[in-house]
């Protein structure tokens, strides 16, 4: 019995020794593996300054990469650049004081909404690649001069972006030799204090709020209605005239200043409350727009650069109205960039977005503007065409060439006088040629098969306009219309005294307005009409007479037609090139004091012929 116990004890001791041996071997293996992979080594004191310099360089490279990410909307390597064009001002990047920042949202030259928002994972990978590519550029010249030898292998970095710090883990064998000391460090870690993660999260919240609520577009509509004529009705017998350039300049100034006023701080006043953006962010945000950035402003209807609302009620046959009025409705399209800067202390993360107003209204969130039309035609340019552009003397003229078909316009390219390029296939489309100093010209041309076309474009001649009234120089209010099939122009005199004309047949009309004081008291008149009889009689088509009182408000007409006329005149190109002045003499009418006299002036206008001379 005792012998058996001895044998069992001996077997148990052997088992324990085996287990201990396995644990020791495993421990040694784990230690050696950990040492090889994590480089838990002690850097000799003589080498420590050089290694400390390397860690400082790693922190600097990380900080530079963070700075690039924050400046460029989350990018270090910029995505492929997509230029804008004459139809859509946005490229895929905003130039902000020499820094190219990819738009997080923009509208491409093909009129398609696009987004390019980096994820936090994208930023981590981008920063890690930047560190791996630049870390071996660290300068060790001071240590080389002291006798150091430093050998660097291929680096591989990983990055974690947190709210208040960026963690970097760099695997790269670095061998340091100095005197009798040698050490190899394989893994390097550092932490850089930065709010990159928090700022990015706040930026994303601002972006998501804009895409959901379109608050930037809503502020733009407010600016539009406060600063520009949009719609309205006024009692007057003379036209109202606005310069589109002046309207756009005023609108741009308002958009710039009001965009800068937007903020995310808790409001304290009524004004601050209006400009407050509740984005639910832990950081602060500001919004920037500049009049110098690429933008696009359009308005319809317009006559060249003028917005004109003509009166109703003073024309022949409208005397029944008893008063004059103008009613106008202008439709605007506006596209401009806004740069969003999210900041905390001195640290700033920025990204741009495009603001789009169409038909006086914000774009529809999430919709693709014009995608169904533009992408179908303009994306398939597969027929070679050669387009030559000439003036009337058959001299070659450089021009911007576009092609229009089925209501869609595709930019083709710039011509040096002749352009060979791919066009979309279309039957009976229009080549559009634009050149500085020339009238925009459309030329019908089919692109079903390879071919060529020659387009003649007419030169625009700027002429001075001198207006006379009954033979005397006139410098008060007048509207001059030059109307032709291809080139109609409007001159608001005397603010404008030039007009750009091409050869052609024009109808010239001059409306001269003078101060008047036609006072109409409030009047009420009765109008009667037959309406369906109430009750069962209405079922059988019986009618009865109903009368209504119509009240015409009192009004004072302060500007009335008091001169003018019209004339058909053909301008030859030789005349336009040889003369600089168009002298127009119109007849004067008496200043009306009653509505009847005003209407008589309009009847008289039709019989008066202008005298036109070139000088």
C-alpha positions in Angstrom: 0.0 0.0 0.0 2.7 2.4 0.9 4.6 1.5 -2.2 1.6 2.4 -4.3 1.2 5.7 -2.6 4.9 6.5 -3.2 4.4 5.7 -6.9 1.3 8.0 -7.1 3.2 10.8 -5.4 6.1 10.4 -7.8 3.8 10.6 -10.8 2.1 13.8 -9.4 5.5 15.5 -8.9 6.5 14.7 -12.5 3.2 16.2 -13.7 3.8 19.4 -11.7 7.3 19.7 -13.2 6.0 19.2 -16.7 3.3 21.9 -16.1 5.9 24.3 -14.7 8.2 23.7 -17.7 5.4 24.4 -20.1 4.5 27.6 -18.3 8.2 28.7 -18.3 8.6 27.9 -22.0 5.3 29.7 -22.9 6.4 32.7 -20.8 9.7 32.9 -22.5 8.0 32.6 -25.9 5.5 35.3 -25.0 8.3 37.5 -23.7 10.4 37.2 -26.8 7.3 37.8 -29.0 6.3 40.8 -27.0 9.8 42.1 -27.1 10.0 41.7 -30.9 6.7 43.3 -31.5 6.3 46.0 -28.9 9.9 46.8 -28.3 9.6 47.2 -24.6 13.2 48.2 -24.4 15.2 50.6 -22.3 16.9 53.4 -24.4 20.4 54.1 -23.1 20.9 57.6 -21.6 23.4 58.5 -24.3 20.8 57.7 -27.1 17.8 59.1 -25.2 18.1 62.7 -26.7 18.1 61.4 -30.2 15.0 59.2 -29.6 13.3 62.1 -27.8 13.9 64.2 -30.9 12.3 61.5 -33.1 9.2 61.3 -30.8 9.0 65.2 -31.0 9.2 64.9 -34.8 6.5 62.3 -34.8 4.3 64.6 -32.8 5.0 67.5 -35.3 4.1 65.3 -38.3 0.9 64.3 -36.6 0.1 67.9 -35.7 0.8 69.0 -39.4 -1.5 66.2 -40.6 -4.2 67.3 -38.2 -3.9 70.9 -39.4 -4.3 69.8 -43.0 -7.4 67.8 -42.2 -8.9 70.7 -40.4 -8.1 73.2 -43.1 -9.2 71.0 -46.0 -12.6 69.7 -44.7 -11.2 66.4 -43.5 -8.8 65.7 -46.5 -5.1 65.6 -46.7 -4.9 64.3 -50.3 -7.6 66.2 -52.2 -10.1 64.3 -54.3 -10.1 64.8 -58.0 -10.8 68.4 -59.1 -13.9 69.0 -61.1 -14.1 72.5 -62.7 -17.2 74.7 -62.9 -18.4 76.4 -66.1 -20.4 79.3 -67.3 -23.7 77.5 -66.5 -22.7 76.5 -62.9 -20.1 78.5 -61.0 -19.1 75.9 -58.5 -16.0 73.7 -59.0 -15.6 70.8 -56.6 -13.3 72.9 -54.4 -13.4 76.3 -52.8 -10.3 78.4 -52.9 -10.0 80.1 -49.5 -7.0 82.4 -49.4 -4.9 79.9 -51.5 -6.2 76.8 -49.7 -8.3 74.4 -51.8 -11.2 73.0 -49.7 -13.4 70.2 -51.1 -17.1 71.1 -51.0 -19.1 68.8 -48.8 -22.1 69.7 -51.0 -22.0 71.3 -54.4 -23.7 71.4 -57.8 -21.5 70.1 -60.7 -21.0 71.6 -64.1 -23.6 69.0 -65.3 -26.1 70.5 -62.9 -26.1 67.5 -60.6 -25.9 67.7 -56.8 -22.8 66.0 -55.4 -21.4 65.3 -51.9 -17.9 64.5 -50.8 -17.9 64.1 -47.0 -15.0 62.2 -45.4 -15.9 59.8 -42.6 -13.8 59.7 -39.4 -12.4 56.4 -40.6 -11.3 58.0 -43.8 -9.6 60.8 -41.8 -7.8 58.3 -39.6 -6.5 56.4 -42.6 -5.5 59.6 -44.4 -3.6 60.8 -41.3 -1.9 57.5 -40.9 -0.8 57.4 -44.5 0.6 61.0 -44.1 2.6 60.1 -41.1 4.0 56.9 -42.8 5.0 58.9 -45.9 6.7 61.8 -44.0 8.1 60.4 -40.8 11.5 59.5 -42.4 11.9 63.1 -43.4 12.8 64.0 -39.8 16.1 65.9 -39.5 18.9 64.3 -37.4 21.8 66.4 -38.7 22.7 67.6 -35.2 23.1 64.0 -34.1 24.9 62.8 -37.2 27.5 65.5 -36.5 28.0 64.1 -33.0 28.7 60.6 -34.4 25.2 59.0 -34.2 24.2 56.4 -36.7 20.4 56.1 -37.2 18.8 53.5 -39.5 15.1 53.6 -40.3 13.1 50.7 -41.9 9.7 51.0 -43.6 7.1 52.7 -41.4 3.4 51.7 -40.8 1.2 53.9 -38.7 -2.3 53.6 -37.3 -4.3 56.5 -35.9 -7.3 56.8 -33.6 -9.1 60.1 -33.5 -10.9 60.8 -30.3 -12.8 63.9 -29.2 -9.8 65.6 -27.5 -6.8 63.7 -28.6 -5.3 61.8 -31.5 -3.5 58.5 -30.7 -0.7 57.4 -33.0 1.0 53.9 -33.1 3.9 53.7 -35.4 5.6 50.4 -36.3 9.1 51.1 -37.7 12.4 49.6 -36.8 14.8 52.3 -35.7 18.4 51.4 -34.9 20.5 53.9 -32.9 24.3 53.5 -32.6 26.4 55.9 -30.6 29.7 55.1 -29.1 29.4 51.7 -27.4 25.7 51.9 -27.1 23.3 50.3 -29.6 19.5 50.0 -29.4 16.7 49.0 -31.8 13.2 50.4 -31.1 10.4 48.8 -33.2 7.2 50.4 -31.9 6.5 54.1 -31.1 3.5 55.7 -29.6 2.5 59.3 -29.0 -0.7 61.2 -28.1 -1.3 64.6 -29.6 -3.8 66.9 -27.8 -6.4 68.0 -30.5 -10.1 68.5 -30.7 -10.2 67.2 -34.2 -12.7 64.5 -33.3 -15.1 66.8 -31.5 -14.8 69.5 -34.2 -15.6 67.0 -36.9 -18.6 65.7 -35.1 -19.9 69.3 -34.7 -19.2 70.0 -38.4 -21.2 66.9 -39.4 -24.1 68.1 -37.2 -24.2 71.5 -38.9 -24.0 69.9 -42.3 -26.8 67.4 -41.5 -29.0 70.3 -40.2 -28.5 72.3 -43.4 -29.3 69.3 -45.6 -32.4 68.6 -43.6 -33.7 72.1 -43.0 -31.9 74.2 -45.7 -31.5 77.0 -43.2 -28.9 78.8 -45.4 -31.3 78.8 -48.3 -34.1 80.1 -46.1 -31.9 83.0 -45.0 -31.0 83.6 -48.7 -34.7 83.9 -49.5 -35.2 86.5 -46.7 -32.3 88.5 -48.2 -33.8 88.2 -51.6 -37.1 89.6 -50.6 -35.7 92.3 -48.5 -33.1 93.6 -51.0 -34.5 92.9 -54.5 -37.7 93.5 -56.3 -39.5 90.2 -56.3 -43.3 90.9 -56.6 -45.6 93.8 -55.9 -48.2 96.2 -57.1 -48.0 100.0 -57.2 -50.4 102.7 -58.4 -48.5 104.7 -61.0 -48.7 105.5 -64.7 -45.0 105.4 -65.4 -42.8 102.3 -65.5 -40.5 101.2 -62.6 -37.0 100.3 -63.7 -34.2 98.5 -61.8 -30.7 97.8 -62.9 -30.1 94.1 -62.5 -26.4 94.7 -61.8 -27.3 97.1 -59.0 -29.9 94.7 -57.6 -27.3 91.8 -57.7 -24.6 94.0 -56.1 -27.0 95.0 -53.3 -28.0 91.4 -52.8 -24.4 90.1 -52.7 -23.5 92.7 -50.0 -26.5 91.7 -47.9 -25.8 88.0 -48.3 -22.2 88.5 -47.3 -23.0 90.5 -44.2 -26.0 88.5 -43.1 -24.1 85.2 -43.5 -21.4 86.5 -41.3 -24.0 87.3 -38.7 -25.1 83.7 -38.3 -24.0 82.1 -35.1 -24.5 79.1 -32.8 -24.2 80.9 -29.4 -27.2 81.2 -27.1 -29.0 84.4 -28.3 -29.5 87.3 -25.9 -31.3 89.8 -28.1 -34.1 89.7 -30.7 -31.5 90.2 -33.5 -29.3 87.5 -32.2 -32.3 85.2 -32.0 -33.0 85.7 -35.7 -29.4 84.8 -36.7 -29.2 81.9 -34.2 -28.5 78.4 -35.6 -29.5 75.7 -33.1 -27.2 73.0 -34.3 -26.9 71.2 -30.8 -23.1 71.2 -30.9 -20.5 71.4 -28.1 -18.3 73.7 -30.1 -19.0 77.1 -31.9 -19.6 77.7 -35.6 -19.4 80.7 -37.9 -20.5 81.1 -41.5 -18.6 83.0 -44.2 -19.4 84.2 -47.6 -17.5 86.6 -49.9 -18.6 88.6 -52.9 -15.3 87.7 -54.5 -16.1 83.9 -54.6 -17.6 82.3 -57.7 -21.3 82.7 -57.7 -24.3 83.0 -60.1 -27.3 85.3 -60.1 -30.1 85.3 -62.7 -33.4 87.1 -62.9 -36.4 86.8 -65.3 -38.0 88.5 -67.0 -35.3 91.1 -67.8 -34.4 93.1 -70.8 -30.6 93.0 -71.0 -29.4 94.4 -67.6 -32.7 96.1 -66.8 -35.8 95.0 -64.9 -38.8 96.9 -66.2 -42.4 96.9 -64.9 -44.7 98.7 -67.4 -48.0 100.3 -66.3 -51.4 99.0 -67.0 -54.4 101.3 -67.4 -53.1 104.1 -69.6 -53.1 102.3 -72.9 -55.7 102.6 -75.5 -59.0 100.8 -74.6 -58.2 100.6 -70.9 -59.9 103.8 -69.8 -62.6 101.8 -68.0 -60.1 101.1 -65.3 -60.1 104.6 -64.2 -56.5 104.4 -62.8 -53.0 103.2 -63.7 -51.0 100.6 -61.9 -48.0 98.3 -62.3 -47.7 94.8 -61.2 -44.4 92.9 -61.3 -43.1 89.4 -60.5 -39.4 88.7 -61.0 -38.0 85.2 -60.7 -34.5 84.7 -59.3 -32.0 81.9 -59.4 -29.0 82.3 -57.1 -26.0 80.0 -56.4 -23.2 80.9 -54.0 -20.8 79.2 -51.5 -20.8 79.4 -47.7 -17.7 78.3 -45.7 -18.6 76.8 -42.3 -15.9 77.1 -39.6 -16.4 75.0 -36.5 -14.0 76.1 -33.8 -12.9 75.7 -30.2 -10.3 78.1 -28.9 -7.7 78.5 -31.7 -8.5 75.1 -33.3 -10.7 75.4 -36.5 -12.3 72.7 -38.7 -13.8 74.1 -41.9 -15.8 72.9 -44.9 -17.8 74.7 -47.7 -21.3 74.1 -49.0 -23.2 75.5 -52.0 -26.4 77.5 -51.4 -28.9 77.1 -54.2 -32.1 79.2 -54.8 -34.3 78.3 -57.7 -37.4 80.2 -58.7 -37.3 82.4 -55.6 -37.4 79.2 -53.4 -34.8 77.0 -51.7 -33.8 73.9 -53.5 -35.6 70.8 -52.4 -33.6 68.9 -49.8 -32.2 65.7 -51.2 -33.4 66.2 -54.8 -31.0 66.0 -57.7 -31.2 69.3 -59.7 -31.7 68.6 -63.4 -30.1 65.1 -63.1 -32.7 63.4 -65.3 -32.1 65.7 -68.2 -28.5 66.8 -68.1 -26.9 63.5 -67.2 -28.6 61.7 -70.1 -27.4 64.1 -72.8 -24.2 65.7 -71.7 -22.7 62.5 -70.4 -22.6 60.9 -73.8 -20.4 63.0 -76.1 -19.5 60.5 -78.8 -19.6 62.2 -82.1 -16.7 64.3 -83.4 -17.5 67.7 -84.8 -15.3 70.5 -86.0 -16.7 74.0 -85.4 -15.2 77.2 -86.9 -16.3 80.6 -85.8 -15.8 83.8 -87.9 -16.9 87.4 -87.9 -18.7 89.0 -90.9 -15.3 89.7 -92.5 -14.5 85.9 -92.3 -11.8 86.5 -89.7 -11.3 83.7 -87.2 -12.8 84.5 -83.8 -12.0 82.5 -80.5 -15.3 81.5 -78.8 -16.8 79.4 -76.1 -18.8 76.6 -77.7 -21.9 74.9 -76.2 -24.5 72.6 -77.7 -28.3 72.8 -77.0 -30.8 70.0 -77.7 -34.2 69.2 -76.2 -33.9 72.0 -73.7 -30.5 70.9 -72.4 -27.3 72.8 -72.9 -23.9 71.1 -72.8 -20.6 72.9 -72.5 -18.2 71.7 -75.2 -15.1 73.8 -74.8 -13.1 76.9 -75.8 -12.3 77.5 -79.5 -9.2 79.3 -80.8 -11.2 79.9 -83.9 -11.6 76.2 -84.7 -12.6 73.5 -82.2 -12.6 69.7 -82.8 -14.4 67.9 -80.0 -16.9 65.3 -79.1 -20.6 66.3 -79.1 -23.7 64.5 -77.9 -25.7 63.0 -80.7 -28.8 65.1 -81.6 -30.9 66.0 -84.7 -31.4 69.7 -85.3 -29.7 70.9 -82.1 -28.1 74.3 -81.8 -24.5 75.3 -81.6 -24.1 78.2 -79.2 -21.1 80.5 -79.7 -20.1 83.1 -77.2 -17.2 85.5 -77.7 -16.1 88.7 -76.0 -17.4 91.7 -77.9 -19.8 89.6 -80.1 -23.4 88.8 -80.0 -24.2 85.3 -78.7 -25.2 83.2 -81.7 -27.2 80.0 -82.1 -26.6 77.9 -85.2 -28.8 74.9 -86.1 -26.7 71.8 -86.6 -27.2 68.0 -86.4 -24.6 65.8 -84.8 -25.9 62.3 -85.6 -22.7 61.6 -87.6 -19.3 63.1 -87.7 -19.3 66.5 -89.4 -18.3 70.2 -89.3 -20.0 73.7 -89.2 -19.0 77.3 -89.7 -20.7 79.8 -87.5 -20.8 83.6 -88.3 -21.0 85.8 -85.2 -21.9 89.4 -85.4 -19.7 92.0 -83.7 -21.3 94.3 -81.1 -20.7 98.0 -81.5 -21.1 100.2 -78.5 -22.8 103.4 -79.5 -23.4 106.6 -77.5 -27.1 107.7 -77.3 -27.9 111.4 -77.4 -31.6 112.1 -76.9 -33.3 115.3 -77.9 -36.8 116.6 -77.2 -38.2 118.9 -79.9 -34.7 119.7 -81.0 -33.3 120.4 -77.6 -30.9 118.2 -75.5 -32.9 116.2 -73.0 -31.4 114.7 -69.8 -34.5 113.6 -67.8 -36.3 110.3 -67.5 -36.9 108.3 -70.6 -36.9 104.7 -71.8 -35.5 103.8 -75.2 -36.2 100.4 -76.8 -34.1 99.0 -79.7 -36.1 96.0 -80.7 -34.9 93.5 -83.4 -35.3 89.8 -84.1 -31.9 88.8 -82.7 -30.7 91.6 -80.6 -33.1 93.7 -78.5 -31.8 96.3 -76.1 -33.3 98.7 -73.5 -31.7 102.0 -72.4 -32.8 103.6 -69.2 -32.0 107.3 -69.9 -30.1 109.3 -68.6 -28.6 106.7 -66.2 -27.5 104.8 -69.3 -26.3 106.6 -72.4 -24.8 103.7 -74.4 -26.2 100.7 -76.3 -24.6 97.7 -78.0 -25.9 97.0 -81.4 -25.2 94.6 -84.3 -26.2 95.1 -88.0 -29.9 94.6 -88.4 -33.4 96.1 -88.6 -34.6 97.7 -85.4 -37.8 99.3 -84.2 -36.7 102.2 -82.0 -39.2 103.5 -79.4 -38.8 106.4 -77.0 -41.0 107.0 -74.0 -40.3 110.3 -72.3 -41.8 110.9 -68.8 -42.2 114.2 -67.0 -43.4 115.1 -63.5 -47.1 115.5 -63.2 -49.8 115.9 -60.6 -52.9 114.1 -61.6 -55.1 113.7 -58.5 -57.9 111.2 -58.6 -60.2 111.0 -55.6 -61.6 107.8 -54.4 -64.6 106.7 -56.6 -67.1 103.9 -56.4 -69.0 102.5 -59.3 -71.5 99.7 -59.7 -70.9 96.7 -62.0 -73.7 94.2 -62.7 -73.6 90.7 -64.1 -75.9 87.7 -64.6 -75.4 84.9 -62.2 -77.1 81.5 -61.7 -80.3 81.9 -59.7 -80.2 80.5 -56.2 -82.5 77.6 -55.3 -84.2 75.2 -57.7 -84.3 77.8 -60.5 -80.5 77.5 -60.8 -80.9 73.8 -61.7 -82.9 74.8 -64.8 -80.4 77.4 -66.0 -82.3 80.5 -64.8 -80.2 83.6 -64.0 -80.6 86.8 -62.1 -78.8 90.1 -62.1 -76.3 90.8 -59.3 -74.6 94.1 -58.8 -71.4 94.9 -57.0 -69.8 98.1 -55.8 -66.2 98.5 -57.1 -64.1 101.0 -55.1 -61.2 102.7 -56.9 -58.7 104.1 -54.3 -57.5 107.7 -54.6 -54.2 108.2 -56.3 -51.7 110.8 -57.4 -49.9 110.2 -60.6 -46.5 112.0 -60.3 -44.9 110.9 -63.6 -46.6 110.7 -67.0 -45.9 110.1 -70.6 -45.1 113.5 -72.2 -43.2 112.8 -75.4 -41.7 110.2 -77.6 -42.4 108.2 -80.8 -41.1 105.3 -82.8 -39.2 104.5 -86.0 -37.9 101.5 -87.9 -34.2 101.9 -88.7 -31.7 99.5 -90.3 -28.2 99.8 -88.9 -25.5 98.7 -91.4 -22.2 97.3 -89.9 -20.2 99.9 -91.9 -22.3 102.7 -90.2 -21.8 101.1 -86.8 -18.1 100.9 -87.3 -17.7 104.4 -88.8 -19.9 106.3 -86.3 -19.9 106.6 -82.5 -23.2 108.4 -81.7 -26.9 107.8 -82.3 -28.8 111.0 -82.1 -32.6 110.6 -81.5 -35.0 113.5 -81.7 -38.5 113.0 -80.3 -41.6 115.2 -80.2 -42.8 116.7 -76.9 -46.4 116.3 -75.7 -48.2 118.5 -73.2 -48.0 117.3 -69.6 -51.3 115.6 -68.9 -53.5 116.8 -66.0 -56.3 114.3 -66.4 -56.5 110.6 -67.2 -58.1 111.3 -70.6 -55.2 113.6 -71.5 -52.8 110.9 -70.5 -54.5 108.4 -72.7 -54.5 110.9 -75.6 -50.8 111.1 -75.2 -50.5 107.4 -75.7 -52.7 107.6 -78.8 -50.5 110.5 -80.0 -47.4 108.5 -79.4 -48.4 106.0 -82.1 -48.5 108.7 -84.8 -45.2 110.3 -83.9 -42.1 109.3 -85.9 -38.6 109.7 -84.4 -35.7 111.4 -86.2 -32.6 109.2 -86.1 -29.1 110.3 -87.2 -25.7 108.7 -86.9 -22.8 111.1 -86.1 
